[in-house]
């Protein structure tokens, strides 16, 4: 079920091939996505309605639900369901609220003062996936930091359900976040709509949210061809579990399957210091997988996954930094020995009692994270993702006297005499 490799038997090329995922070597996905983007750009709302018929199998009368309609849908939730969403909301809000900070002013030399101030991104677009699973948790993860940052306009797109509406959980989160509308758009077409705007959907300054390979490809294309930015490439989800002899194979198998049930293109990887642990985990996978409601999806993802037997936790960490996982679980009582060696990871879960599920839902950290090794260069979503940092400086009479001659020399050596003169005329006064 789970392919197993021995780290010692893998050369550098083998390792590079093993950690590669979600590639599009023939540009098949890119070609499809470029066509979708072009169609939405040209035909706007009509293209979105056509794609709803084609991909979502829904004939829509309009492209959005308003606040009253969302409130009516939310009434279907049970009290305990509302309470669970409220608890998640509060924890996520508390963690992200702590990320707001004011930086002090710095006098770099007498009379020369510099500082930074944060300003919210005015228009943001949130993409809430709704393919094989509806994700109100993602709505919380994106909407809460957007609200904390103070974004003026929040555009929300999510695929329509078969009913032609959104899920009641999504509707209730819209209430919690005070969202006016949810637009019916999924996949690459939603990204295109938010990047270019349509008759109904406003063009935004930055797009947020995870998705499948088509969504991720659309985001990367949009970022390179428009003035709209993206949070990060956040595609099919993945987990790497590092387990030693102190791990519980039942827990490890459960964590791998929790990731695998996201979608057939998800990946769940085990790096273990013990062949016996690998065997025990595989045995547990065989027990736990068949009883899952999404067993068919999870089984496909497991076929796309593997285990690596390593000689030590340090070697496991070498592999982890190469893989650069979205989620990293240290299933070990000795996790404190290796946390300092973590270089590349989206979010880390420490010890045998910390499943990745808690971060997905309610611990407070954000679950919108870089995938496909982008954790080497990107961070997960935070309040910082929704603001710009603007630098300021003020020069006093003493300051221009102190710094002026330095700037004159530097401008002259670069041959930029107008730069020098902008200082010289001030020094003359």
N, C-alpha and C positions, 0 to 999 in steps of 0.2 A: 504493500500500500504506500509506504513512505520510502522513497529511494534513500539509500544510506551510503555516504562516502566517508573515507578516512582522510583526514586533513593531510597526513603525512604523504599520501599517495598523489596529492594534487600539486601540479606545478603552477607557475604564475599564470600561464595562459588558461589552464583548467579553472583556476579560481576566478579569473576575470569573466569567463564564460558562465560560471555557476551563479555569480552574483548579478548578472545582467537580467533585467526583466522588462516587460512591456515595451519591447522594441517594435519598430515598424519598418523593417529593412526595405521593403518594396514600395514604401510610401502609399500603401493602399488606404490606410486610415486618413492620412493627410489629404489625399485626393477627394475622398468622400466629404471630409469636413470643409475643405475649401469650397466645394460646390454648395454645401448648406449655407455657409457664411455669405457667399455671393447671392444666393437666392433670397435670404432674409434681408440683406442690404438693399436688394432691388425691389422686393415685393412686400416687405414689412409684415403687417398683421396677417395678410392673406397667406403668406408663406408659413407663418406659425400655425394658422388654422389647418393648412394642408398637412403639416408635419404631425399635428395632433391626430388627424385621421389616419395617417400612414403608420406612425410609430406607436401611438398610444391607443389607437382604435376607438377614438372618441370624436363624435361630431359636436363641436362646441358652438354655443349660441353667442358667447362673448368670451373675451380673453382673460377675465379676472373675476375674483370675488371681492366684494367690498366689505367694510367693517361689520355692517349689520348681518350680512350673510355668513361671515366667519363666526360671529358671536352665536348665531343660531346653530351652526354645525358643532361648536364647542360644547353645547348643552348635552350632547350625547355621552360625554365622558362620565365615568363613575367617580365618586368623591375620592377614593384612594388613588385613582389615576391622576386626578388633578393635584393631589397632595404630593405625589411622587415628582411630578413635573415642577411643582413649586419648590420642593427641596433642592432639586437639581439647579433650578434657576438661582436660588439663594446662594448655593455654594459656588457656582460659576461666577455670579456677580461679585461675591466677596473676594474671590481670588483675583479677578480682573480689576476690580476697583483699586486694589493695592498697587497696580501698575502705573497709576497716575502719579506723576511726580513733577515738581518744579525744580529746574536746575538753577543754581545760583549764578550770579554775575562774577566774572573773573577779570581781574585787572592784570593783563599780561605784562604791562610795564606801567609806570606812573602816568596816569592820564589816558591810558588806552584800555577801554572796558569792552569785553565781549560776553555774549550770552546766547542761549537758545530758548525759543518758546514754541510750544506745540500748538498747532491749529488742526481742527478736524478736517478730514477729506469731505468735501461738501456732498457729493453724490456717490453712493456706493451701491453695488448690486450684489445681492446674496443669492447664490444658487443652492437650492435644497434638493438633493437627489430624491427620486421617488420611483426607481426602477423596480428591482425585485424586493426592496425593503423601503418603507417610509421612515424618514429619519427626523423626527421632531428634535432630537438631541443636536443635530447639526444646526438647526434653526436657532436653538439657544446659544450654541457655541459661536455663531456669527453675529446674531442680533444683539447679544448682551454687550460685547466690546464695542460694537457700533454705537449703541446708545450711550455707553459710558464716555466714549470719545466725543460725542456731541455732533455726529454727522447729521446734516440738515435733511437729507433725503435718502431714504432707504428703499430700494427697489428689490422686491423678492420674487423670484421665479422658481416654480416647481412643476413637475409634470402633472397633468390631471389624472385622477383616478378613473376607473371605468364608469363611475357614476357621473363623470363630468364635473366633479368638485374636487376638493382636497380632503385629505384625511382629517378626522376630528381632532387628532392630537396636534397636527400642524395648525389648525384653526385656533386651538386653545393657546398655543405658544404665541401666535400672532396677537392674541389678547394681552398676554403677559408683557409683550414687547411694544404694545401700542402701535401695531402696524396697520395701515389703512387699507392696503390691498395686497392680494397675492395673485400674481399673473400665472396663467397656464402656459408654461413653456419648459420643455425639458431638453436635455442633451446639448449638442453643439449649437442648436438653433437658439436656445436660451442665452448662451454666451454671446452669440452674434447680435441678438436683439438688444442686450444691455450695452454692448460695445458701440453699436451704430445708432440705436434708437429706432422705434417704429411709431406708427400712429398712436399706439396706446402706451408703449413702454419708453421711459426716458433714457437717453444716453447717460451712462454713468462715468465717473472718473476712475473707478477701480472695481474689479470683480473678485468676489470671494466664493470659495466653496469647492468641495471635492466632487469627484465624479468618475465615470469610466474613462477608457482610453480616448474616446471621442471628445468628451468634455475637456480632458486635459490637453489634447491636441488643439482644440479650439482656443483654449486660453493662451497657449504658447504662440499660436499664429496671431491672435489678436494683439498680444503684447508687442509683437515685432512689426505690426502693420498699422496700428492706430495709436491714438494718444491715450487710450485706456490701459491702465496698469492691471496687474493681477496680483493676488496674494502670493501664490507659489504654484508650481506644478504638483497638484494633489490628486493622483489618480487611483487606480485599484489599490485597496488597502493591503497591508502586510505586517507581519510580526516576526521577530526573531527571539526565540527563547533560549537562554543560556542556562543549562541545568547541570549540576554536579551530583555527587552521590547523596547529598542532603536534600535533593528535590523530591517531590511527591509525583510519581508518574501519572496519577489520576488527575492532579491539578494541571500538569503540563499538557496532557492530552486535551483537557477541557479548554485550555488557553489556545491551543493550536486550532481546535475546531471552532472556537468563538470567532477567530479571524477568518477561517475558511468559509463560514456561512455567509460572509458579506457578498461574495460573488465568485463566479467560476474563474475569474482572472485574479483573485486574491492569492496571496502566498503566505504560507506558514512554515517557518524554518526552525529546526532544532539544532543547536550546537551543544553537544554534551561531552563531558570528560569520561563517560562510562558507556561501553558497549551494552552492558546490562541495562542501563537506564534507557538507551535507545530502544532496545527490544521490549522493555516494559511499557514504554510510551506507545509503541506501535500496537502492542496487545490491547492497550486501553483505547486507542483510536478505533480498533475493530469492535470493541464493546460499545463505545459511546456514539459512534457515528450513525449506526442504523436506526436509532430511536429518535434522531433529530427530525423535526418537521421539514427542515431544509437540507435533508441528508443528500439529496441528489446534487445540489449546488456545492455543498461542502466536500463531497467526494471528488468532484471535478477539480476543486481548488487543491485538495490534498495531492492529487495526481501531478499537480503543477508545483509541488513542494518537495522538501527533502530534509534529511538529517545529516549532520557532519559530526563525526567522532574526532575529538581533539585530545591532546595530551595533558592540557592544563587549562585552568580558567584564564590565564594570561593569553594562551593561544586562542581560546574562544573569543577573547576580546579583540585580538588581531583580526580574526575573521569578521567580527561584528563591525569594526571600524571600516573594513573593506566593503561589507554589505551595506552599511549606512542605513539601518532600518528606520521605518516610520515609528514602529513601536518596538521597544527593547524590554524584555522581561528577564530579570536576573533571578532565576528560580534556584536560590541557594541561601543557606544560612550564613555564607561567607561573602555576601554581596559587598560589604564595606571594604573588602580588600581590593576590589577592582573598579569601583565607581570613578576613581580618579583617572583611570585609563580610558574612560569613554570620551571619544572625540566626535564621532558622527552618530547622531540619533535624534529622532523627532521628540519622543517622550519616553521616559524610563520608569519601570515599575519594579520596585525593590523588594525582594524576599518572597517567601512561599505563600504569603497571605495577601498579595497585592495583584489581583488579576487585571489585565488590560481593560476589562469591562468597566471598572470603576472610573477610569479616565474617560472612557467613551461616553459616560452618562452623568456622573454626579460628584466626583471628588472635587472638581473645581477647575482643573487644568483644561486646556483646550484640545479637542480631538481633531481639529483641522490641521494636518501635519504634512510635511514633505514626504513623498514616496519615491520609489524607483531610484534610490541613492541620492536624491536631491537634498537629503539631510546633511550632505557634505558642505552645502553652501547656504541652505535656507533654514529659518526657524519656523515654528508653528505660528498660527494666528494668535495675536495678542491685541491689547489696546493700541500698542505702537503701530500695528498694521493699519489702523484706521486714522492715523494722524500723520502730518508732516512736521518736521522740526525745522524751524526757520532761524537762521543765525542773525544776530544783531551786533552792531558795534557803535561805540560813541568815542570820539576823540576830543579831548579838551585842549585848550591852548598849550598846556604843559605837555600833553600827549603828542601833538603834532610836532612840537619841538624835539621830543625824545625819539619818535619813530620816523620822522620825516627824512633825515639824512640816510637812514638804512634803505628806505623805499627808493630814494633818488638813485642810490648806487645800484640797487638790484634792477631797477627799470632801465638804467643806462646800459648795464652789461647785457641786457636782453635786446637792446636796440629799440626800446619803446619810449621814445622821448616825450610823447604826449602824456604818458603815464607819469614820467618824472615831473613834467611841468605842472600837473594837477597838484603835486605836493609843493613844488617850488613857489607857486603863486601864493599859497597859503603861508608858507614860511616867511615870505616877504612882508606879510601883513602883521 
